Amino acid sequence: MIKGIVTGFLLATAILTGGFFLYFAAGMAPVATGDPPMPFEEKPANMALDAHIEKQRSLQPTRAR
């Protein structure tokens, strides 16, 4: 009985943490500058920005030397 409760709690925590991560990584978080910052917003926002910059960099053709 206790083992099932602990397993369920850990599974629910993992799902919520993953959902939080994907929410920011997919760019679904609000971006209005007038909004107050969300908790722990700086790291996920920078992660999404870095991913976007890297994606744009890979789309640009490189110059032949």
N, C-alpha and C positions, 0 to 999 in steps of 0.2 A: 504494500500500500504506500508506504513512505517513498520507496524507490520510484514508483510511478509519478508521484507528486513532484519529486526532485527532478526527474527526467522531463516532465512537462514544463516545469519552471525554467529549466535550462534551455529547452527547445524554444519556448516563447521568448526568452531573452535574446537568443541568437537570431530569431526571425525579426524581432523589433529592431535590433542593431543593424541587421542587413538591410532592412527596409529604410532606415534612417540614412544609411550610407548610399543606397541606390537613389533615394529622393534627391540628394544633393548631386550625386555623380551624373544623373540624367538631366540635370538642369531644370528641375521642376520647382525649385525653391523660388520664392518671390525675389525680385531684383530691384524693386523700387528703392531709391536712395533715401527717401523719407521714412522708410520703415525702420523700426529699431532692429538691431542685429539679433539674430537667433542665437541660442546657446551653441557654443563651439562652432560658430559659423566660419571663422577665418580659415581653418584647415580645409574643410570640404569645399569652400569657395575657391581657394587657391588650387586645390586638386582639379576641380572642374576647369578652371582657367588654364592651367598647365596642359590638360588633356586637349583642350580646344586649340591652343597655340601649336602643340605638337601635330595635331591633325592638319592644321592649315599649312604647317611647314612641310609635311609629307606630300601635300597636294601640289606644291610649287615645283616646277621643273628645275633641275640643277643645270648650271651653265657648264658647257664643255670647255676644257682648257686647251 
